[in-house]
């Protein structure tokens, strides 16, 4: 597949910290029930770092990679990573 763009974002805890430090977090205030709930839910998120590796190779090498990698993508759970 090809894509027109990629969206990258900082983890939510870091975004909240930056918003607080800049004073721009008032839009997450408790003026409405929905806004207050959004802040609580965002503050309740836990972040666990993950890494990704992308391999780009010529089509003629696809057999070599598929023969030596038994998976295309794998999620590593927190228990598996922090174990």
N, C-alpha and C positions, 0 to 999 in steps of 0.2 A: 504494500500500500504506500501511497505517498500522501503527504499532508501539506496543507498551506501554512500551518503554523503550529507552534508548541507553546502551551501556557505553563510557565513556571511560577511557583509561589513559595513564599517563606512559610514555615510551619505556623499554625495558628497561635501557639503561645508566644512566639517571637513577634508576630504581627500585633497582638494585644499589647505587648510590652512597648513596642515602638509607638503605637497609638497613644498609650498613657503618657509616655515621655514627651511626646509632641503636643499633648493637650488636645488632640483631635479625636478623642474617644467619646465625646459628649453624645454623638449620634447613637452610641450603644447604651445610653442612659436609661433610666427607668421611667421616662415620661409616659410610656405606654406599657401595658402588660407584655406585649409581644417583644418590645425592645429589651425589657428587663429579663425576659426568658432567654432571649438570644444571647445576652451577655453571660448569664449563668451557664448556659449550655456550652458556649465557646470556652469559658474559663474552666469548665469541667473536662475538656478534652485532654487526653494524654498523648504525648508524641514519643514515638520510638524511631530513631534514625534507621534508615535503610539505604542501601547502595545499589546501584544498577550498573550493568556493563552491557554495552551494545557493541556487537561485532558487525563490521561491514566487510564483505569480501566478494570477490568475483564469483559469478554463478558457477563456474566450473569447479570451485572448491566446496560447494555445498555438501557433497557426499562425504568429504573428509570431516567436516564439522558434525554432520548428523551421525556419523559412525562413532564419534568420540564423545558426544554430548548426549546423555540420555534424557534431557529435558530442554525445552525451549525457554521456559520461564518458570520460576519457582518462588513462592512466597515463603519467607522465613518468619515463623511466628516469634513473638516476644519470648516465650518459654524456650524455644530452640536457640534463639540468639543470645539471650541473657543467662542461659542455663549454665 
